[in-house]
Amino acid sequence: MKRVALLAIMLCLAVGSAGLAETAIPQTPDAATGGTLTVGISQTFQNLDPRIGKGNYDRIVMNNIFDPLFTKDPETLMPVPFVASSWDVSEDGTEITFYLNEGITFHNGEALTAEDVAFTFNWIADATNGSPNQLEFDWLDEVVVVDDYTAKFMVKAEKAPFPPLFAGETWNIVPKDTIEEVGEEAFALNPIGSGPYQFVEWVAGDMIVLEKNANYWLVEPNLDKVVFRPIPETATMMAELEAGGIDIADTVQATDVERFQAMDEVIVQQAQSVLYYYLAFNHSHLPGSDYRFRQALAQGVDWDGAVFSVFRNVTATRMYGALAPTIWANDIDYLRTNVALPYDAAAASDLFAELKAEGVFPADRPVRILTPLDPNRVTLGEVAATVLQQNGIEAEVQPLDWGPLLDTIYRSEADPLGESFDMYIIGQGVGPDPYYYLDFLFNSDQAIIGTPNNKSWYSNPAVDVLLNEAAQTFDQAKREELYTQAQRIIFTDIAHIPLYTRQTTQGINARVKDFAASAISSHINLCTPFNNVWVEQ
């Protein structure tokens, strides 16, 4: 195999024979072992099968049950070995051969082999299985088992080369034999991985309990037990953190940061995230398919002021495009100065009146804005609804639990146009490559009923051409130029109203050691090549 020496070898893929033996393993000789860690999560859980589970909140749990083929350096977000000790990339980018560490076992004692790797990713890539993660692997033709500890990923000829390949998120490995024995549904409720903590119990709406995997191949985990508690009510979450009922809160509101910073018992940790939060229009029907409506809502709200009033520039800042400041090709200055529409309530009011006169609003229901239960997004949705109401347009915000929200905006054969909603506020955060934001959210190829990444059904042929070319060149300067051009079209179209990027802001009980907030919100990883969380007894 000849290595590709471009774009830092597909985002630092030139790991050669370097494996975990040469990676910093978390040695914590002064750590206390044992004890229970309780983590508060701001949404409920939906699915714990990593082939199917897509939400960030599910991934927080899954990332501690399962092991990934490779992981990411928490500082650089570049790929580093994990289950795969090394890999080779063919010169034309059509083959990636992974060499697995031997001696890894799943929690039930089964060996993790190349058969499990092939089963996991062939299943996801097979569109007939309906995985919400399928489009993340639409570049994958097939995974071929070379031998027990070698797996070869074959990239579709029309997709090769594919530089963003290693910047994605969903690479956890599941046990083939176990799933074939117990079935898909049973496995999703009682998952078996090879990670540092193994599944014990899931009490719906109350908690998920994990316990230490005493036979973990990488290093002995320090904690005996981990409890993940969904706590959607922010005030309840903050009270639990202050009282010691939870050890980690996955998010802290801006209004609470200063209070906790003054306490000895709680440490506030922050990291600039890769996350993009936005108000999306449903482009498949009116009113969202009418540019004038999108323009009126973009101009009719002082979005800078609204975002500041919620986050005070403490836990989040305004966005003008889909790429956070930590991601290259973000084009922030140009988009803010030359593309974002200034607040103009009078111009917006004229457009709303014009649209009302033409009858573009639903006759049988209010304009409906969906949000998760997160109070920040509910508040911003209410800001938009209030402006519509002030202009004589019936509108409402509908906060939904995480599962029903995703089910609704992902759509189904029964509701292919998403006719029950007109807008939604959600976030996107996968990895450090623009592909996973611009291509996922705005390429019309990513709008597929039941498994869409492009959940707003936005379509512009000129954008598709730019995004498809950017996904298949190793020349990073060229990719940046293409992504810049695409963003300028996308946000001139007002495909979304960009709202904010947030600092990952987490509250940590002072007794918790060797934990750090991550740029990727789904990473509350407790035992990795870089850390091994423990608690003072």
C-alpha positions in Angstrom: 0.0 0.0 0.0 1.3 3.4 -0.9 0.3 6.2 1.5 -1.4 9.4 0.3 0.7 12.4 1.3 -1.9 15.1 0.8 -4.2 17.0 3.2 -2.1 15.6 6.1 -2.9 12.1 4.9 -6.6 12.4 5.1 -6.6 14.4 8.4 -3.4 12.9 9.8 -4.0 9.3 8.7 -0.3 8.6 8.3 -0.2 6.7 11.6 1.7 3.8 10.0 2.5 1.2 12.6 1.9 3.5 15.5 -0.6 1.9 17.7 -2.0 2.3 21.2 1.3 0.9 22.6 2.8 4.3 21.6 -0.3 6.4 22.6 -0.5 8.0 26.0 -2.6 5.6 28.1 -4.2 7.2 31.2 -2.0 6.0 34.0 -3.5 7.4 37.2 -1.4 6.0 40.1 -2.7 8.6 42.6 -6.4 8.0 41.6 -8.9 6.6 44.0 -10.6 3.6 42.5 -14.3 2.7 43.0 -17.3 4.8 43.7 -20.2 6.0 41.6 -20.3 8.9 39.1 -23.7 10.4 38.3 -24.1 12.4 35.1 -27.1 14.7 34.4 -28.2 14.8 30.8 -30.5 17.5 29.5 -32.6 15.3 27.2 -34.0 11.8 27.4 -32.5 8.8 25.6 -33.9 7.1 22.5 -31.6 4.2 21.3 -28.3 2.7 22.5 -27.5 0.7 19.3 -24.7 2.8 17.7 -25.7 1.7 14.2 -29.1 3.4 14.8 -28.7 5.9 17.6 -27.9 9.3 16.2 -28.7 11.9 18.8 -25.9 13.4 20.8 -27.5 12.5 24.1 -27.6 8.8 23.1 -24.0 9.0 22.0 -22.9 10.2 25.4 -23.9 6.9 26.8 -22.9 4.7 23.9 -19.4 6.2 23.8 -18.8 4.6 27.2 -20.3 1.2 26.3 -18.7 0.7 22.9 -15.2 1.1 21.5 -14.6 3.0 18.2 -12.4 1.9 15.4 -10.4 5.0 16.0 -10.9 8.0 18.3 -10.0 11.7 18.3 -7.4 13.6 20.1 -9.4 15.9 22.4 -7.2 18.9 21.7 -6.7 18.6 17.9 -9.8 16.5 17.0 -7.5 14.5 14.7 -7.9 10.7 14.4 -5.7 8.5 16.6 -5.7 4.6 16.9 -8.0 2.7 19.1 -9.5 -0.7 18.2 -7.5 -0.2 15.0 -3.8 0.0 15.9 -3.0 1.4 12.5 -4.3 1.7 8.9 -3.2 2.2 5.3 -4.8 4.3 2.6 -4.4 3.4 -1.1 -2.9 6.0 -3.4 -6.2 6.6 -5.1 -8.2 6.7 -1.9 -10.5 3.8 -2.8 -9.2 1.4 -0.1 -8.5 1.9 3.7 -7.1 -1.1 5.4 -7.5 -1.3 9.2 -5.3 -3.5 11.4 -7.0 -4.3 14.6 -5.6 -4.8 18.1 -5.9 -8.5 19.2 -7.3 -9.6 22.5 -10.2 -7.2 22.7 -13.4 -8.9 23.9 -17.0 -7.8 24.2 -18.7 -7.7 27.6 -20.1 -11.2 27.1 -16.6 -12.6 26.4 -16.8 -12.8 22.6 -13.7 -11.7 20.7 -13.9 -8.5 18.7 -12.7 -9.3 15.2 -12.8 -8.0 11.7 -16.1 -9.8 11.2 -17.7 -7.5 13.8 -16.2 -4.4 12.1 -17.5 -5.5 8.7 -21.0 -6.4 10.1 -21.3 -3.0 11.9 -20.5 -0.8 8.9 -22.0 -2.8 6.1 -25.2 -2.8 8.1 -25.2 1.0 8.5 -24.3 1.6 4.9 -27.1 -0.7 3.6 -29.9 1.7 2.9 -32.5 -1.0 3.2 -31.8 -1.2 6.9 -33.0 2.4 7.3 -30.3 3.5 9.7 -30.4 7.3 10.5 -26.6 7.1 10.2 -26.6 5.6 6.7 -25.9 8.9 4.9 -22.7 9.3 7.0 -21.5 6.2 5.2 -22.8 6.8 1.7 -19.2 6.8 0.5 -18.8 3.1 1.7 -19.2 0.4 -0.9 -18.3 -2.6 1.3 -16.1 -3.7 4.2 -14.2 -6.8 3.3 -12.7 -9.2 6.0 -9.1 -9.9 5.0 -8.4 -12.0 8.1 -9.5 -12.1 11.8 -7.8 -8.8 12.6 -7.7 -7.0 9.2 -10.7 -5.2 7.6 -10.6 -3.3 4.3 -13.1 -0.5 3.7 -13.8 -0.1 0.0 -14.8 3.4 -1.0 -17.3 3.8 -3.8 -15.5 4.7 -7.0 -17.7 7.8 -7.6 -17.0 9.0 -4.0 -13.2 8.4 -4.0 -11.2 10.1 -2.8 -13.2 11.1 0.2 -11.1 13.4 2.5 -13.8 13.9 5.2 -13.9 10.2 5.9 -12.1 10.2 9.2 -13.7 13.4 10.6 -17.1 11.7 11.2 -18.6 10.5 14.5 -20.3 7.1 14.3 -17.5 4.5 14.4 -18.4 2.3 17.4 -18.3 -1.4 16.8 -21.1 -3.9 17.7 -20.9 -7.7 18.2 -22.2 -9.5 15.1 -22.9 -12.9 16.7 -24.8 -11.4 19.7 -27.1 -9.2 17.5 -27.9 -12.1 15.2 -28.7 -14.2 18.3 -30.9 -11.8 20.3 -32.2 -9.6 17.5 -32.1 -5.8 16.8 -34.8 -4.6 19.2 -33.5 -6.6 22.2 -29.9 -5.4 21.6 -30.9 -1.7 21.4 -32.4 -2.1 24.9 -29.7 -4.3 26.4 -26.5 -3.3 24.5 -23.2 -5.2 24.7 -20.0 -3.4 23.7 -16.3 -3.7 24.4 -16.0 -0.4 26.1 -14.8 0.6 29.6 -18.3 0.4 31.1 -21.0 -2.2 30.5 -24.8 -1.9 30.5 -26.7 -2.8 33.6 -30.2 -1.2 33.5 -32.3 1.3 31.6 -35.3 2.8 33.5 -37.0 4.8 30.9 -37.2 8.5 31.7 -35.2 7.9 34.9 -31.7 6.6 34.5 -29.3 4.4 32.6 -26.8 2.5 34.8 -23.4 1.2 33.7 -20.8 -0.7 35.7 -17.1 -1.1 35.3 -15.8 -3.6 32.7 -13.2 -5.3 34.9 -11.7 -7.0 31.8 -11.3 -3.8 29.7 -8.4 -4.3 27.3 -7.1 -0.7 27.3 -6.7 0.1 31.0 -8.6 -0.6 34.2 -11.4 1.9 34.6 -11.3 3.8 37.9 -15.1 4.0 38.5 -17.2 1.1 39.8 -20.5 2.5 38.5 -21.8 5.3 36.2 -25.4 6.6 36.3 -26.8 8.8 33.5 -29.9 10.7 34.6 -32.1 12.6 32.0 -33.0 15.9 33.7 -34.7 18.1 31.0 -35.7 20.8 33.5 -32.7 23.2 33.8 -33.6 24.5 37.2 -33.8 20.9 38.5 -30.5 20.0 36.9 -28.8 23.1 38.5 -30.3 22.3 41.9 -29.1 18.7 41.7 -25.6 19.9 40.8 -25.5 22.3 43.7 -26.8 19.8 46.2 -24.4 17.0 45.0 -27.2 14.9 43.5 -25.2 14.7 40.3 -21.5 14.9 39.7 -21.5 16.3 36.1 -24.2 18.5 34.5 -23.9 18.2 30.7 -24.8 21.9 30.3 -24.9 25.0 32.5 -27.1 28.0 31.7 -25.4 31.4 31.3 -27.4 32.7 34.3 -25.9 30.0 36.5 -22.2 30.2 35.4 -21.2 33.1 37.7 -22.9 31.6 40.7 -21.2 28.2 40.3 -17.8 29.9 39.6 -18.1 31.4 43.1 -18.5 28.0 44.7 -15.8 25.7 45.9 -17.9 22.6 45.4 -18.5 23.1 41.7 -16.1 23.7 38.8 -17.4 25.2 35.6 -15.5 23.8 32.6 -15.8 25.3 29.1 -14.5 24.4 25.6 -15.3 26.1 22.3 -17.5 23.5 20.5 -17.9 22.6 16.9 -21.7 22.9 17.3 -24.0 24.9 15.0 -27.5 25.8 16.2 -30.0 27.1 13.7 -33.6 27.9 12.9 -34.5 25.7 9.9 -37.3 26.3 7.5 -39.3 23.5 6.0 -38.5 24.2 2.3 -40.9 21.5 1.0 -44.0 23.6 1.5 -45.3 27.1 2.2 -44.5 29.3 3.9 -40.9 28.1 4.3 -40.5 27.5 0.5 -41.1 31.2 -0.1 -38.0 33.3 0.0 -39.9 36.3 1.1 -41.1 34.6 4.3 -37.5 33.5 5.1 -36.4 37.1 4.5 -39.1 38.6 6.6 -38.3 36.4 9.6 -34.5 37.0 9.2 -35.2 40.8 9.2 -38.1 40.9 11.6 -36.2 39.7 14.6 -33.2 41.3 16.2 -31.4 37.9 16.3 -28.1 39.4 17.6 -30.0 40.8 20.6 -32.1 37.7 21.1 -29.0 35.4 21.2 -27.2 37.8 23.5 -30.2 38.0 25.9 -30.2 34.2 26.3 -26.5 33.5 26.5 -24.9 36.9 27.4 -21.8 35.8 25.4 -21.0 33.5 28.3 -22.1 30.1 27.0 -22.8 30.9 23.4 -22.3 33.5 20.7 -24.2 34.4 17.5 -23.5 32.5 14.3 -23.8 33.8 10.7 -22.9 30.6 8.9 -22.9 26.9 9.6 -19.3 26.5 10.6 -18.1 27.4 14.1 -14.9 29.4 14.6 -13.0 26.2 15.4 -13.7 24.8 11.8 -11.8 25.9 8.8 -13.6 27.6 5.9 -16.0 29.3 8.3 -16.0 32.6 6.4 -17.5 34.3 9.5 -16.5 37.9 8.8 -17.8 37.9 5.2 -21.1 36.3 6.1 -21.7 38.6 9.0 -20.8 41.8 7.0 -22.1 41.0 3.5 -24.8 38.3 3.8 -26.6 38.5 7.1 -29.6 40.8 6.8 -29.8 43.7 9.2 -32.7 44.0 11.6 -35.5 45.9 9.8 -38.9 45.4 11.4 -40.7 47.7 9.0 -39.4 45.9 5.9 -40.3 42.6 7.5 -43.8 43.8 8.3 -44.4 44.8 4.7 -43.3 41.4 3.5 -45.5 39.6 6.1 -48.5 41.7 4.9 -47.8 40.8 1.3 -47.6 37.1 2.1 -50.8 37.2 4.2 -52.6 38.9 1.2 -51.5 36.0 -1.0 -52.7 33.4 1.5 -49.4 31.5 1.9 -49.9 30.7 5.5 -51.6 27.5 6.7 -55.4 27.9 6.8 -56.1 25.1 9.2 -53.4 25.5 11.9 -50.8 27.9 13.2 -47.3 28.3 11.8 -45.6 25.7 13.9 -42.0 25.9 15.3 -40.6 22.7 16.8 -37.9 22.8 19.5 -36.5 20.3 22.0 -37.3 20.9 25.6 -34.1 22.9 26.0 -35.2 26.3 27.4 -32.7 28.2 25.3 -34.2 26.9 22.1 -37.7 27.2 23.4 -37.0 30.9 24.2 -35.6 31.6 20.7 -38.6 29.8 19.1 -40.9 32.0 21.1 -39.1 35.1 19.9 -39.8 34.1 16.3 -43.4 33.2 17.1 -44.0 36.5 18.8 -42.8 38.4 15.8 -45.2 36.4 13.6 -48.1 37.0 16.0 -47.3 40.8 16.1 -47.8 40.7 12.3 -51.1 39.1 12.5 -49.9 35.5 11.8 -51.1 32.7 14.0 -48.0 30.9 15.3 -46.9 28.6 18.1 -43.9 26.9 19.6 -44.2 23.2 20.2 -41.4 21.8 22.5 -41.0 18.1 22.2 -39.0 15.4 24.0 -35.9 14.4 22.0 -37.2 11.2 20.5 -40.6 12.6 19.2 -38.8 15.6 17.9 -36.3 13.6 15.8 -39.1 11.3 14.7 -41.1 14.3 13.4 -38.4 16.2 11.6 -36.9 13.0 10.1 -40.3 12.4 8.5 -41.7 9.1 7.2 -43.5 7.7 4.3 -46.7 8.7 6.0 -45.7 12.4 6.2 -43.1 12.9 3.5 -43.5 16.6 3.4 -43.4 17.2 7.1 -46.7 19.0 6.8 -47.2 19.2 10.6 -44.4 21.7 11.1 -42.9 24.7 9.3 -39.7 25.4 11.2 -37.5 23.8 13.9 -34.6 24.8 16.0 -31.9 22.1 16.4 -28.1 21.8 16.3 -25.4 20.0 14.3 -22.1 18.8 15.6 -20.2 16.0 14.2 -16.5 16.7 13.7 -13.9 19.2 12.4 -14.6 19.0 8.7 -17.0 21.4 6.8 -18.5 18.4 5.0 -20.4 17.2 8.0 -22.2 20.6 8.2 -22.5 22.0 4.7 -23.0 18.7 2.8 -25.2 17.1 5.4 -27.5 20.1 5.9 -27.7 21.6 2.4 -26.9 19.0 -0.3 -30.2 17.8 -1.9 -28.7 14.3 -2.0 -28.9 14.2 1.8 -32.7 14.7 1.8 -34.0 11.1 1.9 -37.3 10.2 3.6 -36.8 8.5 6.9 -33.0 9.1 7.2 -32.4 12.7 6.1 -29.4 14.8 7.2 -30.8 17.6 5.1 -33.9 17.7 7.3 -35.1 21.0 5.9 -35.3 19.7 2.3 -33.3 22.7 1.0 -32.2 22.3 -2.6 -30.0 24.4 -4.9 -28.3 22.8 -7.9 -25.4 25.2 -7.8 -24.8 24.4 -4.1 -24.9 20.6 -4.9 -22.2 21.0 -7.5 -19.9 22.9 -5.2 -20.4 20.5 -2.3 -19.9 17.4 -4.4 -16.6 18.7 -5.8 -15.4 19.8 -2.3 -16.0 16.3 -0.9 -13.7 14.7 -3.5 -10.5 16.7 -3.6 -7.5 16.5 -1.4 -6.5 20.1 -2.1 -7.5 21.9 1.1 -7.2 25.3 -0.4 -9.5 24.3 -3.2 -11.9 22.7 -0.7 -12.0 25.9 1.3 -12.7 28.0 -1.8 -15.6 25.7 -2.8 -17.1 25.6 0.7 -16.8 29.4 0.9 -18.7 29.8 -2.3 -21.3 27.3 -1.2 -21.9 29.1 2.1 -22.4 32.4 0.5 -25.1 31.0 -1.7 -26.7 29.0 1.1 -27.1 32.0 3.4 -28.0 34.4 0.7 -30.9 32.0 0.1 -31.6 32.1 3.8 -31.7 28.3 3.9 -31.4 28.6 7.7 -31.2 31.4 10.1 -27.9 30.7 11.9 -28.4 31.3 15.6 -25.4 30.4 17.8 -22.4 28.3 18.5 -22.0 27.4 22.1 -19.2 26.9 24.5 -19.5 23.4 25.9 -20.2 24.5 29.4 -20.4 21.8 32.1 -20.7 21.8 35.8 -18.4 19.4 37.6 -18.5 18.5 41.2 -15.0 19.2 42.7 -14.6 15.6 43.7 -14.5 14.5 40.0 -10.9 14.2 38.7 -9.4 13.8 35.2 -12.4 15.1 33.3 -12.4 17.9 30.8 -15.2 19.5 28.7 -15.0 18.5 25.0 -15.5 20.5 21.8 -17.8 17.7 20.7 -20.9 17.6 22.9 -21.4 13.9 22.6 -18.1 13.3 24.3 -18.5 12.8 28.0 -15.9 10.0 27.8 -14.8 8.5 31.1 -12.0 6.2 30.2 -10.0 6.7 27.0 -6.4 6.9 25.8 -6.4 10.4 27.2 -8.2 10.2 30.5 -9.6 7.9 33.2 -12.1 9.7 35.4 -12.1 9.0 39.1 -13.9 10.5 42.2 -12.6 11.3 45.6 -14.1 9.0 48.1 
